[in-house]
Amino acid sequence: MSVQDDDVVGKAYDAVLMRRLMGYLRPYWLQVGIAFVAIVSYSMLQLAQPYLMKIAIDRYIATGDLAGMNRIALAFLGILLLSFVLEYVQTYVLQFTGQRIMFDLRARIYTHLQRLDVAFYDRNPVGRLMTRVTTDVDALNDLFTAGVVSIFGDIFTLAGIMVVLLKMDWRLALIAFSVLPLIVFITQWFRRNVRDSYRSVRRWIARINAFLQENIGGMATVQLFRREARNFSQFDAVNRGHRDANIASIFYYAVFYPAVEIVGALATALIIWQGGAWVLGGTLTIGSLVAFIQYSQRFFRPISDMSEKFNVLQSAMAASERIFTLLDTPVAIANPAAPRSVPWRGHVEFDHVWFAYTGDDFVLRDVSFQVQPGERVGIVGATGAGKSTIINLLMRYYDVSRGRILVDGVDIREIDVGELRRRFSLVLQDVHLFSGTIGGNVRLGNAAIGDEQVRGAIRAVHADGFVDALPHGLATPVVERGATLSTGQKQLLSFARALAFDPRILVLDEATSSVDTETELLIRDALHVLMQGRTTIAIAHRLSTIQDMDAILVLHKGHLRESGTHQELLAERGIYYRLYQLQYREQERGGATTS
């Protein structure tokens, strides 16, 4: 599944999508029922007002009956007060229901996003996914609050006015209805063009979100390479496209509503022209003529509202299509139907593993090795050799193409995904810190990890030197992605996080590649504490960090080419020896003779 193509917008109405959308209304059927009763009752009261005016003119004003006029005035006042209550009820209940549905839908989307595999995020820009959770859900809120229920009020009002007019005087009613073909033509023109302009607006909104997410996230690079002017030019083009699309839609609105008003005025003129003649001829009362004029004016208002609700419906159909496409994206890394229990001793085995991110372009080719419980294993190799892929497969971010990976003799595809990852601690070279506090980023919401345990982990990895110097210690705020901390400080916090969770298996993905030599020495000391009694798999560019490992695996172009201890691999004078020579040629002139 890919959500990158926002140009694809479905039908104006899709029964399948609508049934799925109505499923979100089902838990709130009582509120919807209350709103429906309020809407229909409000429409009935609006129908009563012109008829009361007819009675007042024909029955009381014509005869000078002041007491009757007082009763009509009180009835009008009662209708106004009750209309206020009913409109308040329908507005509040629908808005309340819409907010609850938005909450439910966003929660479901976010839960689904958390379950989707890493490969999904490789294919889909974050900005467009944000559009699904924000803008598209807002479009559905408009459907529930101003469309799907309230449209019944417009239909009831139209039907009621037509029945009343035909009952009062069918001849004058037909004259009033004679302008309907014009309304149909204008409405169809409006719907067709607004739908196209709406599609364009939606496309540009998605592009703006994607552009902003990418460029604000990479602002440091933008400023470093002095791309401000060029990036602004690109944003200006996207922003201008969004503006022009909105202006185009404004044009159609600016034409449609005055056109409906003109047609309504034409209907009123025809009623006055012919109805006035019948009043003068004594075949129609003045009260009936006044009521006809008021009903005709009210008749075209629901037509305008329904045309606007058509746009709400179109917006909701387009948004729901994209949302349900996202929700229907299968979870590639799924939990097994009957998860197997694992003793969690820390034994890891790759058994003839093949893997390709796309097609048959294999990144790993028939890789087999074992890591015994408590053993420390380093993995080295040139860029693109497949080192990080081993970590991705072990954590089950991806599933193997062929072969299998076993933990304590159990295929990881037969283990509950949450339980599997809970037994690992992964330290990456690109540390991700969340907004919050220093302590919160170490415990990551795990209430079982207390402040003392957090402080102990920080001391163990020698991060206490800078943490204690912060204004509020563990309570010091951390901004988005830890922008106020140095790379080394963030790396030390990631080590403290790993230690605090007390994993059975520790995984280090080039965890010291971004720190200075002094910090690396601190981390190397901390690693001895961190690795004590744990199975450790460490990917490293700096061979100095893995020289004392129990075993070292050397990957080359997806194949496992060498394995052994540091001294054994140097003695083979193979790939590892060449990597060692490249790193230490200047530092250790006699490095080749040490073997």
KEDRENTI-129152 format. One record per residue (C-alpha): chain; residue in one letter; x, y, z. Coordinates in steps of 0.25 Angstrom, whole numbers, padded with zeros to 4 digits. Layout:
BEGIN
REC   chaine   residu    east   north      up
REC        A        a       X       Y       Z
...
***
This chain:
BEGIN
REC   chaine   residu    east   north      up
REC        A        m    0000    0000    0000
REC        A        s    0005    0014   -0003
REC        A        v   -0002    0027    0001
REC        A        q    0007    0036   -0007
REC        A        d   -0003    0037   -0018
REC        A        d   -0013    0048   -0013
REC        A        d   -0017    0051   -0028
REC        A        v   -0026    0038   -0027
REC        A        v   -0040    0043   -0022
REC        A        g   -0052    0033   -0022
REC        A        k   -0066    0035   -0026
REC        A        a   -0075    0046   -0021
REC        A        y   -0083    0035   -0013
REC        A        d   -0078    0021   -0010
REC        A        a   -0088    0012   -0003
REC        A        v   -0077    0003    0003
REC        A        l   -0069    0014    0009
REC        A        m   -0082    0021    0014
REC        A        r   -0086    0008    0021
REC        A        r   -0072    0007    0028
REC        A        l   -0073    0022    0032
REC        A        m   -0087    0019    0038
REC        A        g   -0081    0008    0046
REC        A        y   -0074    0019    0054
REC        A        l   -0088    0026    0057
REC        A        r   -0093    0013    0063
REC        A        p   -0087    0014    0077
REC        A        y   -0094    0028    0078
REC        A        w   -0108    0024    0072
REC        A        l   -0115    0030    0084
REC        A        q   -0108    0044    0082
REC        A        v   -0111    0043    0067
REC        A        g   -0126    0040    0070
REC        A        i   -0127    0052    0079
REC        A        a   -0121    0061    0068
REC        A        f   -0130    0055    0058
REC        A        v   -0142    0058    0066
REC        A        a   -0137    0072    0069
REC        A        i   -0134    0074    0054
REC        A        v   -0148    0069    0049
REC        A        s   -0155    0077    0060
REC        A        y   -0148    0090    0057
REC        A        s   -0152    0088    0042
REC        A        m   -0166    0086    0046
REC        A        l   -0166    0099    0054
REC        A        q   -0160    0107    0042
REC        A        l   -0171    0102    0033
REC        A        a   -0181    0107    0044
REC        A        q   -0177    0122    0043
REC        A        p   -0182    0126    0029
REC        A        y   -0195    0119    0032
REC        A        l   -0197    0126    0045
REC        A        m   -0194    0139    0037
REC        A        k   -0205    0135    0027
REC        A        i   -0215    0133    0039
REC        A        a   -0211    0146    0045
REC        A        i   -0214    0154    0032
REC        A        d   -0226    0147    0027
REC        A        r   -0233    0144    0040
REC        A        y   -0229    0154    0050
REC        A        i   -0224    0167    0043
REC        A        a   -0235    0167    0033
REC        A        t   -0245    0166    0044
REC        A        g   -0238    0175    0054
REC        A        d   -0237    0164    0064
REC        A        l   -0227    0169    0074
REC        A        a   -0228    0157    0084
REC        A        g   -0226    0147    0072
REC        A        m   -0213    0155    0068
REC        A        n   -0208    0154    0083
REC        A        r   -0210    0139    0082
REC        A        i   -0202    0138    0069
REC        A        a   -0191    0147    0075
REC        A        l   -0190    0138    0087
REC        A        a   -0190    0126    0077
REC        A        f   -0178    0132    0069
REC        A        l   -0171    0135    0082
REC        A        g   -0172    0121    0086
REC        A        i   -0167    0116    0073
REC        A        l   -0155    0125    0074
REC        A        l   -0152    0120    0088
REC        A        l   -0154    0106    0084
REC        A        s   -0146    0107    0071
REC        A        f   -0134    0113    0079
REC        A        v   -0134    0101    0089
REC        A        l   -0136    0091    0077
REC        A        e   -0124    0097    0069
REC        A        y   -0116    0097    0082
REC        A        v   -0118    0083    0084
REC        A        q   -0115    0078    0070
REC        A        t   -0103    0087    0069
REC        A        y   -0097    0082    0082
REC        A        v   -0101    0068    0081
REC        A        l   -0095    0067    0067
REC        A        q   -0082    0074    0070
REC        A        f   -0081    0065    0082
REC        A        t   -0083    0053    0074
REC        A        g   -0073    0058    0063
REC        A        q   -0062    0060    0073
REC        A        r   -0064    0046    0079
REC        A        i   -0064    0040    0066
REC        A        m   -0051    0048    0062
REC        A        f   -0045    0043    0075
REC        A        d   -0048    0028    0072
REC        A        l   -0044    0029    0058
REC        A        r   -0030    0036    0061
REC        A        a   -0028    0026    0072
REC        A        r   -0030    0015    0062
REC        A        i   -0021    0021    0052
REC        A        y   -0010    0023    0061
REC        A        t   -0011    0009    0067
REC        A        h   -0010    0004    0053
REC        A        l    0001    0012    0050
REC        A        q    0009    0007    0062
REC        A        r    0006   -0007    0057
REC        A        l    0011   -0005    0043
REC        A        d    0025   -0010    0039
REC        A        v    0037   -0001    0036
REC        A        a    0036   -0004    0022
REC        A        f    0023    0003    0021
REC        A        y    0030    0016    0026
REC        A        d    0041    0014    0016
REC        A        r    0030    0015    0005
REC        A        n    0021    0026    0011
REC        A        p    0025    0041    0014
REC        A        v    0022    0045    0029
REC        A        g    0016    0058    0024
REC        A        r    0005    0050    0016
REC        A        l    0002    0041    0028
REC        A        m    0000    0053    0037
REC        A        t   -0010    0058    0027
REC        A        r   -0018    0045    0029
REC        A        v   -0018    0047    0044
REC        A        t   -0021    0062    0044
REC        A        t   -0027    0068    0031
REC        A        d   -0035    0055    0026
REC        A        v   -0041    0052    0040
REC        A        d   -0045    0067    0040
REC        A        a   -0053    0065    0027
REC        A        l   -0060    0053    0033
REC        A        n   -0064    0061    0045
REC        A        d   -0071    0071    0036
REC        A        l   -0079    0060    0030
REC        A        f   -0084    0055    0043
REC        A        t   -0087    0069    0049
REC        A        a   -0092    0076    0037
REC        A        g   -0096    0066    0027
REC        A        v   -0100    0052    0029
REC        A        v   -0111    0055    0040
REC        A        s   -0115    0069    0037
REC        A        i   -0117    0066    0022
REC        A        f   -0130    0060    0027
REC        A        g   -0135    0073    0032
REC        A        d   -0133    0080    0018
REC        A        i   -0140    0068    0012
REC        A        f   -0152    0069    0021
REC        A        t   -0152    0084    0020
REC        A        l   -0153    0083    0005
REC        A        a   -0163    0072    0005
REC        A        g   -0172    0080    0015
REC        A        i   -0171    0093    0007
REC        A        m   -0176    0086   -0005
REC        A        v   -0187    0079    0002
REC        A        v   -0192    0092    0008
REC        A        l   -0191    0100   -0004
REC        A        l   -0199    0090   -0012
REC        A        k   -0209    0089   -0002
REC        A        m   -0211    0104   -0001
REC        A        d   -0212    0106   -0016
REC        A        w   -0206    0096   -0026
REC        A        r   -0207    0106   -0037
REC        A        l   -0198    0116   -0030
REC        A        a   -0189    0105   -0025
REC        A        l   -0186    0100   -0040
REC        A        i   -0182    0115   -0043
REC        A        a   -0173    0115   -0031
REC        A        f   -0167    0101   -0036
REC        A        s   -0165    0106   -0050
REC        A        v   -0151    0111   -0047
REC        A        l   -0146    0097   -0042
REC        A        p   -0140    0094   -0055
REC        A        l   -0131    0106   -0054
REC        A        i   -0127    0102   -0040
REC        A        v   -0124    0088   -0045
REC        A        f   -0115    0093   -0056
REC        A        i   -0108    0103   -0046
REC        A        t   -0106    0092   -0036
REC        A        q   -0100    0082   -0045
REC        A        w   -0090    0092   -0051
REC        A        f   -0086    0096   -0037
REC        A        r   -0084    0081   -0032
REC        A        r   -0076    0077   -0044
REC        A        n   -0067    0089   -0044
REC        A        v   -0065    0089   -0029
REC        A        r   -0062    0075   -0028
REC        A        d   -0050    0077   -0037
REC        A        s   -0045    0089   -0030
REC        A        y   -0047    0081   -0017
REC        A        r   -0038    0070   -0022
REC        A        s   -0028    0080   -0026
REC        A        v   -0028    0087   -0012
REC        A        r   -0026    0073   -0005
REC        A        r   -0014    0070   -0014
REC        A        w   -0008    0083   -0011
REC        A        i   -0010    0082    0004
REC        A        a   -0004    0068    0005
REC        A        r    0008    0073   -0003
REC        A        i    0010    0085    0007
REC        A        n    0010    0076    0019
REC        A        a    0020    0066    0012
REC        A        f    0029    0078    0008
REC        A        l    0028    0084    0022
REC        A        q    0031    0071    0029
REC        A        e    0043    0068    0021
REC        A        n    0049    0082    0020
REC        A        i    0047    0087    0035
REC        A        g    0052    0073    0039
REC        A        g    0065    0076    0031
REC        A        m    0066    0090    0034
REC        A        a    0080    0089    0039
REC        A        t    0085    0083    0026
REC        A        v    0077    0094    0018
REC        A        q    0084    0105    0026
REC        A        l    0098    0097    0025
REC        A        f    0097    0097    0010
REC        A        r    0091    0111    0008
REC        A        r    0078    0105    0002
REC        A        e    0069    0115    0008
REC        A        a    0066    0123   -0004
REC        A        r    0064    0111   -0013
REC        A        n    0056    0103   -0003
REC        A        f    0047    0116   -0001
REC        A        s    0045    0116   -0016
REC        A        q    0040    0102   -0016
REC        A        f    0031    0104   -0004
REC        A        d    0026    0117   -0011
REC        A        a    0022    0109   -0023
REC        A        v    0015    0099   -0015
REC        A        n    0008    0109   -0006
REC        A        r    0004    0117   -0019
REC        A        g   -0002    0105   -0025
REC        A        h   -0010    0103   -0012
REC        A        r   -0015    0117   -0012
REC        A        d   -0019    0117   -0027
REC        A        a   -0027    0104   -0025
REC        A        n   -0034    0111   -0013
REC        A        i   -0037    0123   -0021
REC        A        a   -0043    0115   -0032
REC        A        s   -0052    0108   -0023
REC        A        i   -0056    0122   -0017
REC        A        f   -0060    0126   -0031
REC        A        y   -0070    0115   -0032
REC        A        y   -0076    0118   -0018
REC        A        a   -0077    0133   -0022
REC        A        v   -0085    0130   -0034
REC        A        f   -0094    0119   -0028
REC        A        y   -0100    0126   -0016
REC        A        p   -0104    0139   -0024
REC        A        a   -0109    0130   -0035
REC        A        v   -0118    0123   -0025
REC        A        e   -0122    0136   -0019
REC        A        i   -0126    0142   -0033
REC        A        v   -0134    0129   -0037
REC        A        g   -0141    0130   -0023
REC        A        a   -0144    0145   -0026
REC        A        l   -0149    0141   -0040
REC        A        a   -0159    0131   -0033
REC        A        t   -0163    0142   -0023
REC        A        a   -0166    0151   -0035
REC        A        l   -0174    0141   -0042
REC        A        i   -0182    0138   -0029
REC        A        i   -0185    0153   -0027
REC        A        w   -0188    0155   -0042
REC        A        q   -0198    0144   -0043
REC        A        g   -0203    0143   -0029
REC        A        g   -0205    0158   -0028
REC        A        a   -0214    0157   -0040
REC        A        w   -0222    0146   -0033
REC        A        v   -0223    0154   -0020
REC        A        l   -0229    0166   -0028
REC        A        g   -0238    0156   -0035
REC        A        g   -0243    0151   -0022
REC        A        t   -0238    0136   -0024
REC        A        l   -0226    0137   -0014
REC        A        t   -0225    0144    0000
REC        A        i   -0214    0153    0003
REC        A        g   -0210    0144    0015
REC        A        s   -0208    0133    0005
REC        A        l   -0200    0142   -0004
REC        A        v   -0190    0146    0007
REC        A        a   -0189    0132    0012
REC        A        f   -0186    0127   -0002
REC        A        i   -0175    0138   -0003
REC        A        q   -0169    0134    0010
REC        A        y   -0169    0119    0007
REC        A        s   -0163    0121   -0007
REC        A        q   -0151    0129    0000
REC        A        r   -0150    0117    0010
REC        A        f   -0151    0107   -0001
REC        A        f   -0137    0111   -0008
REC        A        r   -0129    0111    0005
REC        A        p   -0129    0096    0007
REC        A        i   -0125    0094   -0007
REC        A        s   -0113    0103   -0005
REC        A        d   -0110    0096    0008
REC        A        m   -0111    0082    0001
REC        A        s   -0102    0086   -0010
REC        A        e   -0092    0091    0001
REC        A        k   -0094    0077    0008
REC        A        f   -0091    0070   -0005
REC        A        n   -0077    0076   -0004
REC        A        v   -0076    0072    0010
REC        A        l   -0080    0058    0005
REC        A        q   -0069    0058   -0006
REC        A        s   -0059    0063    0004
REC        A        a   -0063    0051    0013
REC        A        m   -0062    0041    0002
REC        A        a   -0049    0045   -0002
REC        A        a   -0043    0046    0012
REC        A        s   -0050    0033    0016
REC        A        e   -0044    0026    0004
REC        A        r   -0030    0030    0008
REC        A        i   -0032    0027    0022
REC        A        f   -0038    0013    0020
REC        A        t   -0027    0010    0010
REC        A        l   -0018    0013    0021
REC        A        l   -0026    0005    0031
REC        A        d   -0027   -0007    0021
REC        A        t   -0012   -0008    0020
REC        A        p   -0008   -0022    0025
REC        A        v    0001   -0023    0037
REC        A        a    0013   -0030    0030
REC        A        i    0020   -0033    0044
REC        A        a    0008   -0040    0050
REC        A        n    0007   -0047    0063
REC        A        p    0006   -0063    0062
REC        A        a   -0008   -0069    0065
REC        A        a   -0002   -0077    0076
REC        A        p    0011   -0070    0081
REC        A        r    0021   -0080    0087
REC        A        s    0028   -0077    0101
REC        A        v    0043   -0075    0101
REC        A        p    0052   -0078    0113
REC        A        w    0060   -0065    0109
REC        A        r    0074   -0070    0112
REC        A        g    0080   -0062    0101
REC        A        h    0084   -0072    0090
REC        A        v    0083   -0066    0076
REC        A        e    0084   -0073    0063
REC        A        f    0083   -0069    0048
REC        A        d    0080   -0082    0040
REC        A        h    0083   -0080    0025
REC        A        v    0077   -0066    0025
REC        A        w    0074   -0059    0012
REC        A        f    0068   -0045    0011
REC        A        a    0064   -0035    0000
REC        A        y    0057   -0021    0003
REC        A        t    0052   -0022   -0011
REC        A        g    0051   -0033   -0021
REC        A        d    0063   -0042   -0023
REC        A        d    0073   -0031   -0019
REC        A        f    0078   -0039   -0007
REC        A        v    0085   -0032    0004
REC        A        l    0088   -0044    0012
REC        A        r    0092   -0057    0005
REC        A        d    0091   -0071    0012
REC        A        v    0096   -0065    0025
REC        A        s    0098   -0075    0037
REC        A        f    0104   -0072    0051
REC        A        q    0101   -0075    0066
REC        A        v    0103   -0066    0078
REC        A        q    0103   -0074    0091
REC        A        p    0096   -0068    0104
REC        A        g    0105   -0057    0110
REC        A        e    0114   -0057    0098
REC        A        r    0119   -0044    0092
REC        A        v    0119   -0044    0077
REC        A        g    0124   -0032    0068
REC        A        i    0120   -0030    0053
REC        A        v    0128   -0023    0044
REC        A        g    0129   -0020    0029
REC        A        a    0129   -0009    0018
REC        A        t    0117    0000    0016
REC        A        g    0105   -0008    0010
REC        A        a    0111   -0021    0014
REC        A        g    0097   -0024    0022
REC        A        k    0101   -0021    0036
REC        A        s    0089   -0013    0040
REC        A        t    0080   -0022    0032
REC        A        i    0084   -0033    0042
REC        A        i    0079   -0024    0054
REC        A        n    0066   -0021    0046
REC        A        l    0063   -0036    0044
REC        A        l    0067   -0040    0058
REC        A        m    0057   -0029    0064
REC        A        r    0047   -0034    0054
REC        A        y    0045   -0020    0047
REC        A        y    0046   -0029    0034
REC        A        d    0044   -0044    0032
REC        A        v    0054   -0052    0025
REC        A        s    0052   -0056    0011
REC        A        r    0058   -0070    0013
REC        A        g    0063   -0077    0025
REC        A        r    0060   -0074    0039
REC        A        i    0065   -0067    0052
REC        A        l    0064   -0074    0065
REC        A        v    0064   -0069    0079
REC        A        d    0067   -0080    0089
REC        A        g    0063   -0090    0079
REC        A        v    0050   -0083    0075
REC        A        d    0047   -0077    0061
REC        A        i    0045   -0062    0064
REC        A        r    0033   -0062    0055
REC        A        e    0026   -0072    0066
REC        A        i    0029   -0062    0077
REC        A        d    0019   -0050    0081
REC        A        v    0026   -0038    0075
REC        A        g    0024   -0030    0087
REC        A        e    0030   -0040    0096
REC        A        l    0042   -0042    0086
REC        A        r    0045   -0028    0086
REC        A        r    0044   -0026    0101
REC        A        r    0056   -0035    0103
REC        A        f    0065   -0027    0094
REC        A        s    0071   -0013    0097
REC        A        l    0075   -0007    0084
REC        A        v    0085    0005    0083
REC        A        l    0086    0012    0070
REC        A        q    0096    0022    0064
REC        A        d    0084    0031    0062
REC        A        v    0078    0034    0076
REC        A        h    0064    0038    0076
REC        A        l    0060    0046    0088
REC        A        f    0045    0050    0091
REC        A        s    0040    0063    0096
REC        A        g    0039    0062    0112
REC        A        t    0050    0061    0122
REC        A        i    0064    0054    0123
REC        A        g    0058    0044    0133
REC        A        g    0046    0041    0124
REC        A        n    0055    0038    0112
REC        A        v    0063    0028    0120
REC        A        r    0050    0020    0126
REC        A        l    0042    0023    0113
REC        A        g    0029    0022    0121
REC        A        n    0032    0009    0129
REC        A        a    0026    0012    0143
REC        A        a    0034    0000    0148
REC        A        i    0047    0008    0146
REC        A        g    0049    0018    0158
REC        A        d    0057    0030    0159
REC        A        e    0068    0022    0166
REC        A        q    0069    0012    0156
REC        A        v    0070    0023    0145
REC        A        r    0081    0030    0153
REC        A        g    0088    0017    0155
REC        A        a    0088    0014    0140
REC        A        i    0093    0029    0137
REC        A        r    0104    0027    0146
REC        A        a    0108    0014    0140
REC        A        v    0110    0019    0127
REC        A        h    0117    0032    0132
REC        A        a    0106    0041    0128
REC        A        d    0104    0047    0142
REC        A        g    0115    0057    0139
REC        A        f    0106    0065    0129
REC        A        v    0093    0061    0135
REC        A        d    0096    0066    0149
REC        A        a    0101    0079    0143
REC        A        l    0088    0082    0136
REC        A        p    0078    0092    0143
REC        A        h    0068    0082    0148
REC        A        g    0076    0069    0147
REC        A        l    0066    0057    0143
REC        A        a    0055    0067    0142
REC        A        t    0062    0076    0131
REC        A        p    0053    0078    0119
REC        A        v    0057    0071    0106
REC        A        v    0052    0078    0094
REC        A        e    0048    0071    0081
REC        A        r    0059    0060    0077
REC        A        g    0068    0066    0088
REC        A        a    0073    0077    0080
REC        A        t    0079    0084    0092
REC        A        l    0088    0073    0095
REC        A        s    0101    0069    0088
REC        A        t    0102    0056    0080
REC        A        g    0111    0050    0091
REC        A        q    0101    0053    0102
REC        A        k    0089    0047    0094
REC        A        q    0098    0035    0092
REC        A        l    0101    0033    0106
REC        A        l    0086    0035    0110
REC        A        s    0083    0024    0100
REC        A        f    0093    0015    0107
REC        A        a    0086    0018    0120
REC        A        r    0073    0015    0114
REC        A        a    0077    0001    0110
REC        A        l    0083   -0002    0124
REC        A        a    0071    0003    0131
REC        A        f    0062   -0007    0124
REC        A        d    0072   -0018    0128
REC        A        p    0071   -0026    0115
REC        A        r    0074   -0041    0113
REC        A        i    0080   -0038    0099
REC        A        l    0088   -0025    0096
REC        A        v    0089   -0020    0082
REC        A        l    0098   -0008    0078
REC        A        d    0097   -0003    0064
REC        A        e    0110    0006    0062
REC        A        a    0106    0012    0076
REC        A        t    0120    0019    0077
REC        A        s    0121    0024    0063
REC        A        s    0116    0038    0066
REC        A        v    0124    0041    0079
REC        A        d    0138    0047    0081
REC        A        t    0150    0039    0086
REC        A        e    0148    0044    0100
REC        A        t    0134    0040    0101
REC        A        e    0137    0027    0094
REC        A        l    0146    0023    0105
REC        A        l    0135    0026    0115
REC        A        i    0126    0017    0107
REC        A        r    0135    0006    0105
REC        A        d    0137    0006    0120
REC        A        a    0122    0006    0122
REC        A        l    0120   -0005    0112
REC        A        h    0127   -0015    0120
REC        A        v    0117   -0012    0131
REC        A        l    0105   -0012    0121
REC        A        m    0110   -0025    0114
REC        A        q    0112   -0033    0127
REC        A        g    0104   -0046    0127
REC        A        r    0097   -0042    0115
REC        A        t    0097   -0047    0100
REC        A        t    0103   -0035    0092
REC        A        i    0103   -0033    0077
REC        A        a    0110   -0021    0073
REC        A        i    0112   -0014    0060
REC        A        a    0124   -0005    0059
REC        A        h    0132    0003    0049
REC        A        r    0142    0006    0059
REC        A        l    0149   -0007    0061
REC        A        s    0155   -0003    0075
REC        A        t    0141   -0004    0081
REC        A        i    0140   -0019    0078
REC        A        q    0155   -0024    0079
REC        A        d    0152   -0031    0092
REC        A        m    0139   -0038    0087
REC        A        d    0138   -0053    0089
REC        A        a    0136   -0054    0074
REC        A        i    0135   -0045    0062
REC        A        l    0127   -0047    0049
REC        A        v    0132   -0041    0036
REC        A        l    0121   -0038    0025
REC        A        h    0125   -0035    0011
REC        A        k    0114   -0032    0000
REC        A        g    0104   -0040    0008
REC        A        h    0112   -0052    0011
REC        A        l    0118   -0056    0024
REC        A        r    0133   -0058    0020
REC        A        e    0140   -0059    0033
REC        A        s    0138   -0061    0047
REC        A        g    0147   -0062    0059
REC        A        t    0154   -0054    0070
REC        A        h    0162   -0042    0067
REC        A        q    0175   -0049    0067
REC        A        e    0170   -0060    0059
REC        A        l    0165   -0051    0048
REC        A        l    0178   -0043    0048
REC        A        a    0185   -0056    0046
REC        A        e    0177   -0060    0034
REC        A        r    0181   -0047    0027
REC        A        g    0167   -0046    0020
REC        A        i    0156   -0035    0020
REC        A        y    0157   -0032    0035
REC        A        y    0172   -0031    0034
REC        A        r    0171   -0020    0022
REC        A        l    0160   -0013    0030
REC        A        y    0169   -0013    0042
REC        A        q    0181   -0008    0034
REC        A        l    0173    0004    0028
REC        A        q    0168    0009    0042
REC        A        y    0182    0007    0049
REC        A        r    0192    0009    0038
REC        A        e    0196    0023    0043
REC        A        q    0193    0020    0058
REC        A        e    0201    0007    0059
REC        A        r    0212    0006    0049
REC        A        g    0215   -0008    0054
REC        A        g    0201   -0013    0054
REC        A        a    0203   -0024    0043
REC        A        t    0214   -0030    0052
REC        A        t    0206   -0031    0064
REC        A        s    0199   -0043    0058
***
